[in-house]
Amino acid sequence: MIELEPRQFQSPGYYIRAASKSFEAAGAADLRHRVFVQEQGIFPDHDRDDIDLIATHLVALSTYAHEADEVVGTVRIHEETPGLWWGSRLAVDLGFRQVGRLGAELIRLAVCTANARGCTTFLAHVQMQNVPLFRRLRWQPLEEVRIHDTPHMKMQADLSFYPPCGDPVAGWYHRPPIREPRR
């Protein structure tokens, strides 16, 4: 038997879309718990709040044989007042953070979806380590704040960079560049 070098399976692509199935909603909740409670320790027990009841939850789904497999990224959006939208709880699974643009694609769908729903201002409280990513995506820093005893930057999206997405449930398929394994 010939033994080949072990290769980790890489999903060929990812669906970026609004959660519309129960496994997607459950996967998003589980991912947020792993990231914000277990990994980062921002919340002691859970990160659920009243916004979850009114928010649109968006997900990044890995694929297997071109079918949705598991939730590997999530973010939620909600309209606070007419025209004023917020994005929050952006999370990408630890094992998928090196996959090209999953966080950026979720951010793009978030703002494009709100833009299609009458958004005039889109804001987010961004953890400081993620500010460079948001700046590259045409977000402007407004002020530094502390949320749950964690430093964040309040930021605003440049809506002209995000065309409206009228069907976030359809979303899109994202195929990142294939990365060769390190030797």
C-alpha positions as CSV (number, residue, x, y, z in Angstrom):
1,M,0.0,0.0,0.0
2,I,1.3,3.4,-0.9
3,E,1.0,5.9,1.9
4,L,0.3,9.5,0.7
5,E,1.0,12.6,2.6
6,P,-1.9,13.3,4.9
7,R,-4.1,16.1,3.5
8,Q,-6.7,17.9,5.4
9,F,-10.0,18.1,3.5
10,Q,-10.8,21.6,2.2
11,S,-14.3,22.5,1.4
12,P,-14.4,23.5,-2.3
13,G,-16.8,26.4,-1.6
14,Y,-19.1,28.0,0.9
15,Y,-22.7,29.2,0.7
16,I,-23.1,32.7,2.1
17,R,-26.7,33.3,2.9
18,A,-29.5,34.0,5.4
19,A,-30.2,31.1,7.7
20,S,-33.5,29.6,6.6
21,K,-33.3,26.0,7.9
22,S,-33.3,24.9,11.5
23,F,-29.9,23.3,11.3
24,E,-28.5,26.6,10.1
25,A,-30.0,28.5,13.0
26,A,-28.8,25.9,15.5
27,G,-25.3,25.8,13.9
28,A,-25.1,29.6,14.1
29,A,-26.1,29.5,17.8
30,D,-23.6,26.7,18.5
31,L,-20.8,28.6,16.7
32,R,-21.4,31.8,18.6
33,H,-21.3,29.9,21.9
34,R,-18.0,28.3,21.0
35,V,-16.5,31.6,19.9
36,F,-17.9,34.1,22.4
37,V,-18.3,31.9,25.5
38,Q,-15.8,29.1,25.3
39,E,-13.0,30.6,23.2
40,Q,-13.0,34.3,24.0
41,G,-14.7,34.2,27.4
42,I,-16.7,37.4,26.7
43,F,-19.9,35.9,28.1
44,P,-20.0,33.5,31.1
45,D,-22.9,31.2,30.0
46,H,-24.4,32.3,26.6
47,D,-24.4,35.2,24.2
48,R,-28.1,35.1,23.4
49,D,-30.1,38.4,23.9
50,D,-33.4,40.0,22.8
51,I,-31.8,41.1,19.5
52,D,-31.8,37.4,18.4
53,L,-35.6,37.5,18.4
54,I,-35.7,40.3,15.7
55,A,-32.4,39.8,13.9
56,T,-31.8,38.3,10.5
57,H,-29.1,35.6,11.0
58,L,-26.6,35.1,8.2
59,V,-24.4,32.1,7.8
60,A,-21.4,30.7,5.9
61,L,-21.8,27.0,5.2
62,S,-19.1,24.7,4.2
63,T,-20.0,22.3,1.4
64,Y,-19.5,18.6,0.8
65,A,-20.4,17.3,-2.7
66,H,-21.8,20.8,-3.4
67,E,-24.3,20.4,-0.5
68,A,-24.4,22.5,2.6
69,D,-22.5,20.7,5.3
70,E,-21.9,22.8,8.5
71,V,-22.1,26.4,9.7
72,V,-18.6,27.8,9.8
73,G,-19.4,31.5,10.1
74,T,-22.3,33.7,11.2
75,V,-23.3,37.3,11.8
76,R,-26.7,38.9,12.6
77,I,-28.3,42.2,11.5
78,H,-31.2,44.2,12.8
79,E,-32.9,47.5,12.2
80,E,-32.8,49.6,15.4
81,T,-34.8,52.5,14.1
82,P,-36.0,53.2,10.5
83,G,-32.9,53.3,8.3
84,L,-30.4,52.6,11.2
85,W,-29.1,49.0,11.0
86,W,-26.6,47.2,13.1
87,G,-24.4,44.1,12.5
88,S,-23.3,42.0,15.5
89,R,-22.0,38.7,16.7
90,L,-19.7,38.1,13.7
91,A,-18.0,34.8,14.3
92,V,-15.9,32.4,12.1
93,D,-15.1,28.9,13.4
94,L,-11.5,28.6,14.5
95,G,-10.7,25.9,12.0
96,F,-11.9,28.1,9.1
97,R,-10.4,31.5,9.9
98,Q,-7.6,30.9,7.4
99,V,-10.1,30.3,4.6
100,G,-10.1,33.3,2.3
101,R,-12.7,36.0,2.9
102,L,-15.4,34.1,5.0
103,G,-15.7,37.0,7.4
104,A,-15.6,39.5,4.6
105,E,-18.3,37.7,2.7
106,L,-20.6,37.6,5.7
107,I,-20.0,41.4,6.2
108,R,-20.8,42.0,2.6
109,L,-24.0,40.0,2.8
110,A,-25.0,41.8,6.0
111,V,-24.6,45.3,4.6
112,C,-26.0,44.4,1.1
113,T,-29.1,42.9,2.8
114,A,-29.7,45.9,5.0
115,N,-29.1,48.2,2.0
116,A,-31.9,46.4,0.1
117,R,-34.2,46.9,3.1
118,G,-33.9,50.7,3.3
119,C,-30.7,51.1,5.3
120,T,-29.3,54.6,5.4
121,T,-26.7,53.9,8.2
122,F,-25.0,50.6,9.0
123,L,-23.0,50.4,12.2
124,A,-21.2,47.7,14.2
125,H,-19.1,47.4,17.3
126,V,-16.0,45.7,16.1
127,Q,-13.5,43.9,18.3
128,M,-10.2,45.8,18.0
129,Q,-8.3,42.9,16.3
130,N,-10.9,43.0,13.4
131,V,-10.7,46.8,12.7
132,P,-8.1,46.4,9.9
133,L,-10.4,44.0,8.1
134,F,-13.4,46.3,8.4
135,R,-11.2,49.3,7.2
136,R,-10.2,47.3,4.1
137,L,-14.0,46.7,3.5
138,R,-14.6,50.5,3.5
139,W,-15.8,51.0,7.1
140,Q,-14.9,54.1,9.0
141,P,-13.9,54.1,12.7
142,L,-16.1,56.4,14.8
143,E,-15.2,55.9,18.4
144,E,-13.6,53.3,20.8
145,V,-16.0,51.8,23.3
146,R,-16.0,48.9,25.8
147,I,-18.7,46.3,25.5
148,H,-18.8,43.4,27.9
149,D,-15.5,44.6,29.3
150,T,-13.9,44.1,25.8
151,P,-12.5,47.0,23.7
152,H,-14.4,47.6,20.5
153,M,-14.4,50.2,17.8
154,K,-17.8,51.6,16.7
155,M,-17.6,51.6,12.9
156,Q,-19.8,52.7,10.0
157,A,-20.0,51.0,6.6
158,D,-19.7,53.0,3.3
159,L,-23.1,52.0,1.8
160,S,-22.0,53.0,-1.7
161,F,-19.6,50.0,-1.6
162,Y,-22.4,47.5,-0.9
163,P,-25.1,47.1,-3.6
164,P,-28.5,45.9,-2.4
165,C,-29.1,42.2,-2.1
166,G,-32.8,41.6,-2.3
167,D,-32.7,37.8,-1.7
168,P,-30.3,37.0,1.1
169,V,-31.7,33.5,1.5
170,A,-30.3,32.7,-2.0
171,G,-27.1,34.5,-1.1
172,W,-24.2,33.3,-3.2
173,Y,-21.6,30.7,-3.5
174,H,-18.0,31.7,-2.5
175,R,-15.1,29.7,-3.8
176,P,-11.9,30.8,-2.1
177,P,-8.5,30.2,-3.7
178,I,-7.1,26.8,-3.0
179,R,-4.2,26.9,-0.5
180,E,-1.4,24.5,-0.8
181,P,-0.5,22.7,2.5
182,R,2.6,23.9,4.3
183,R,5.6,21.7,4.1
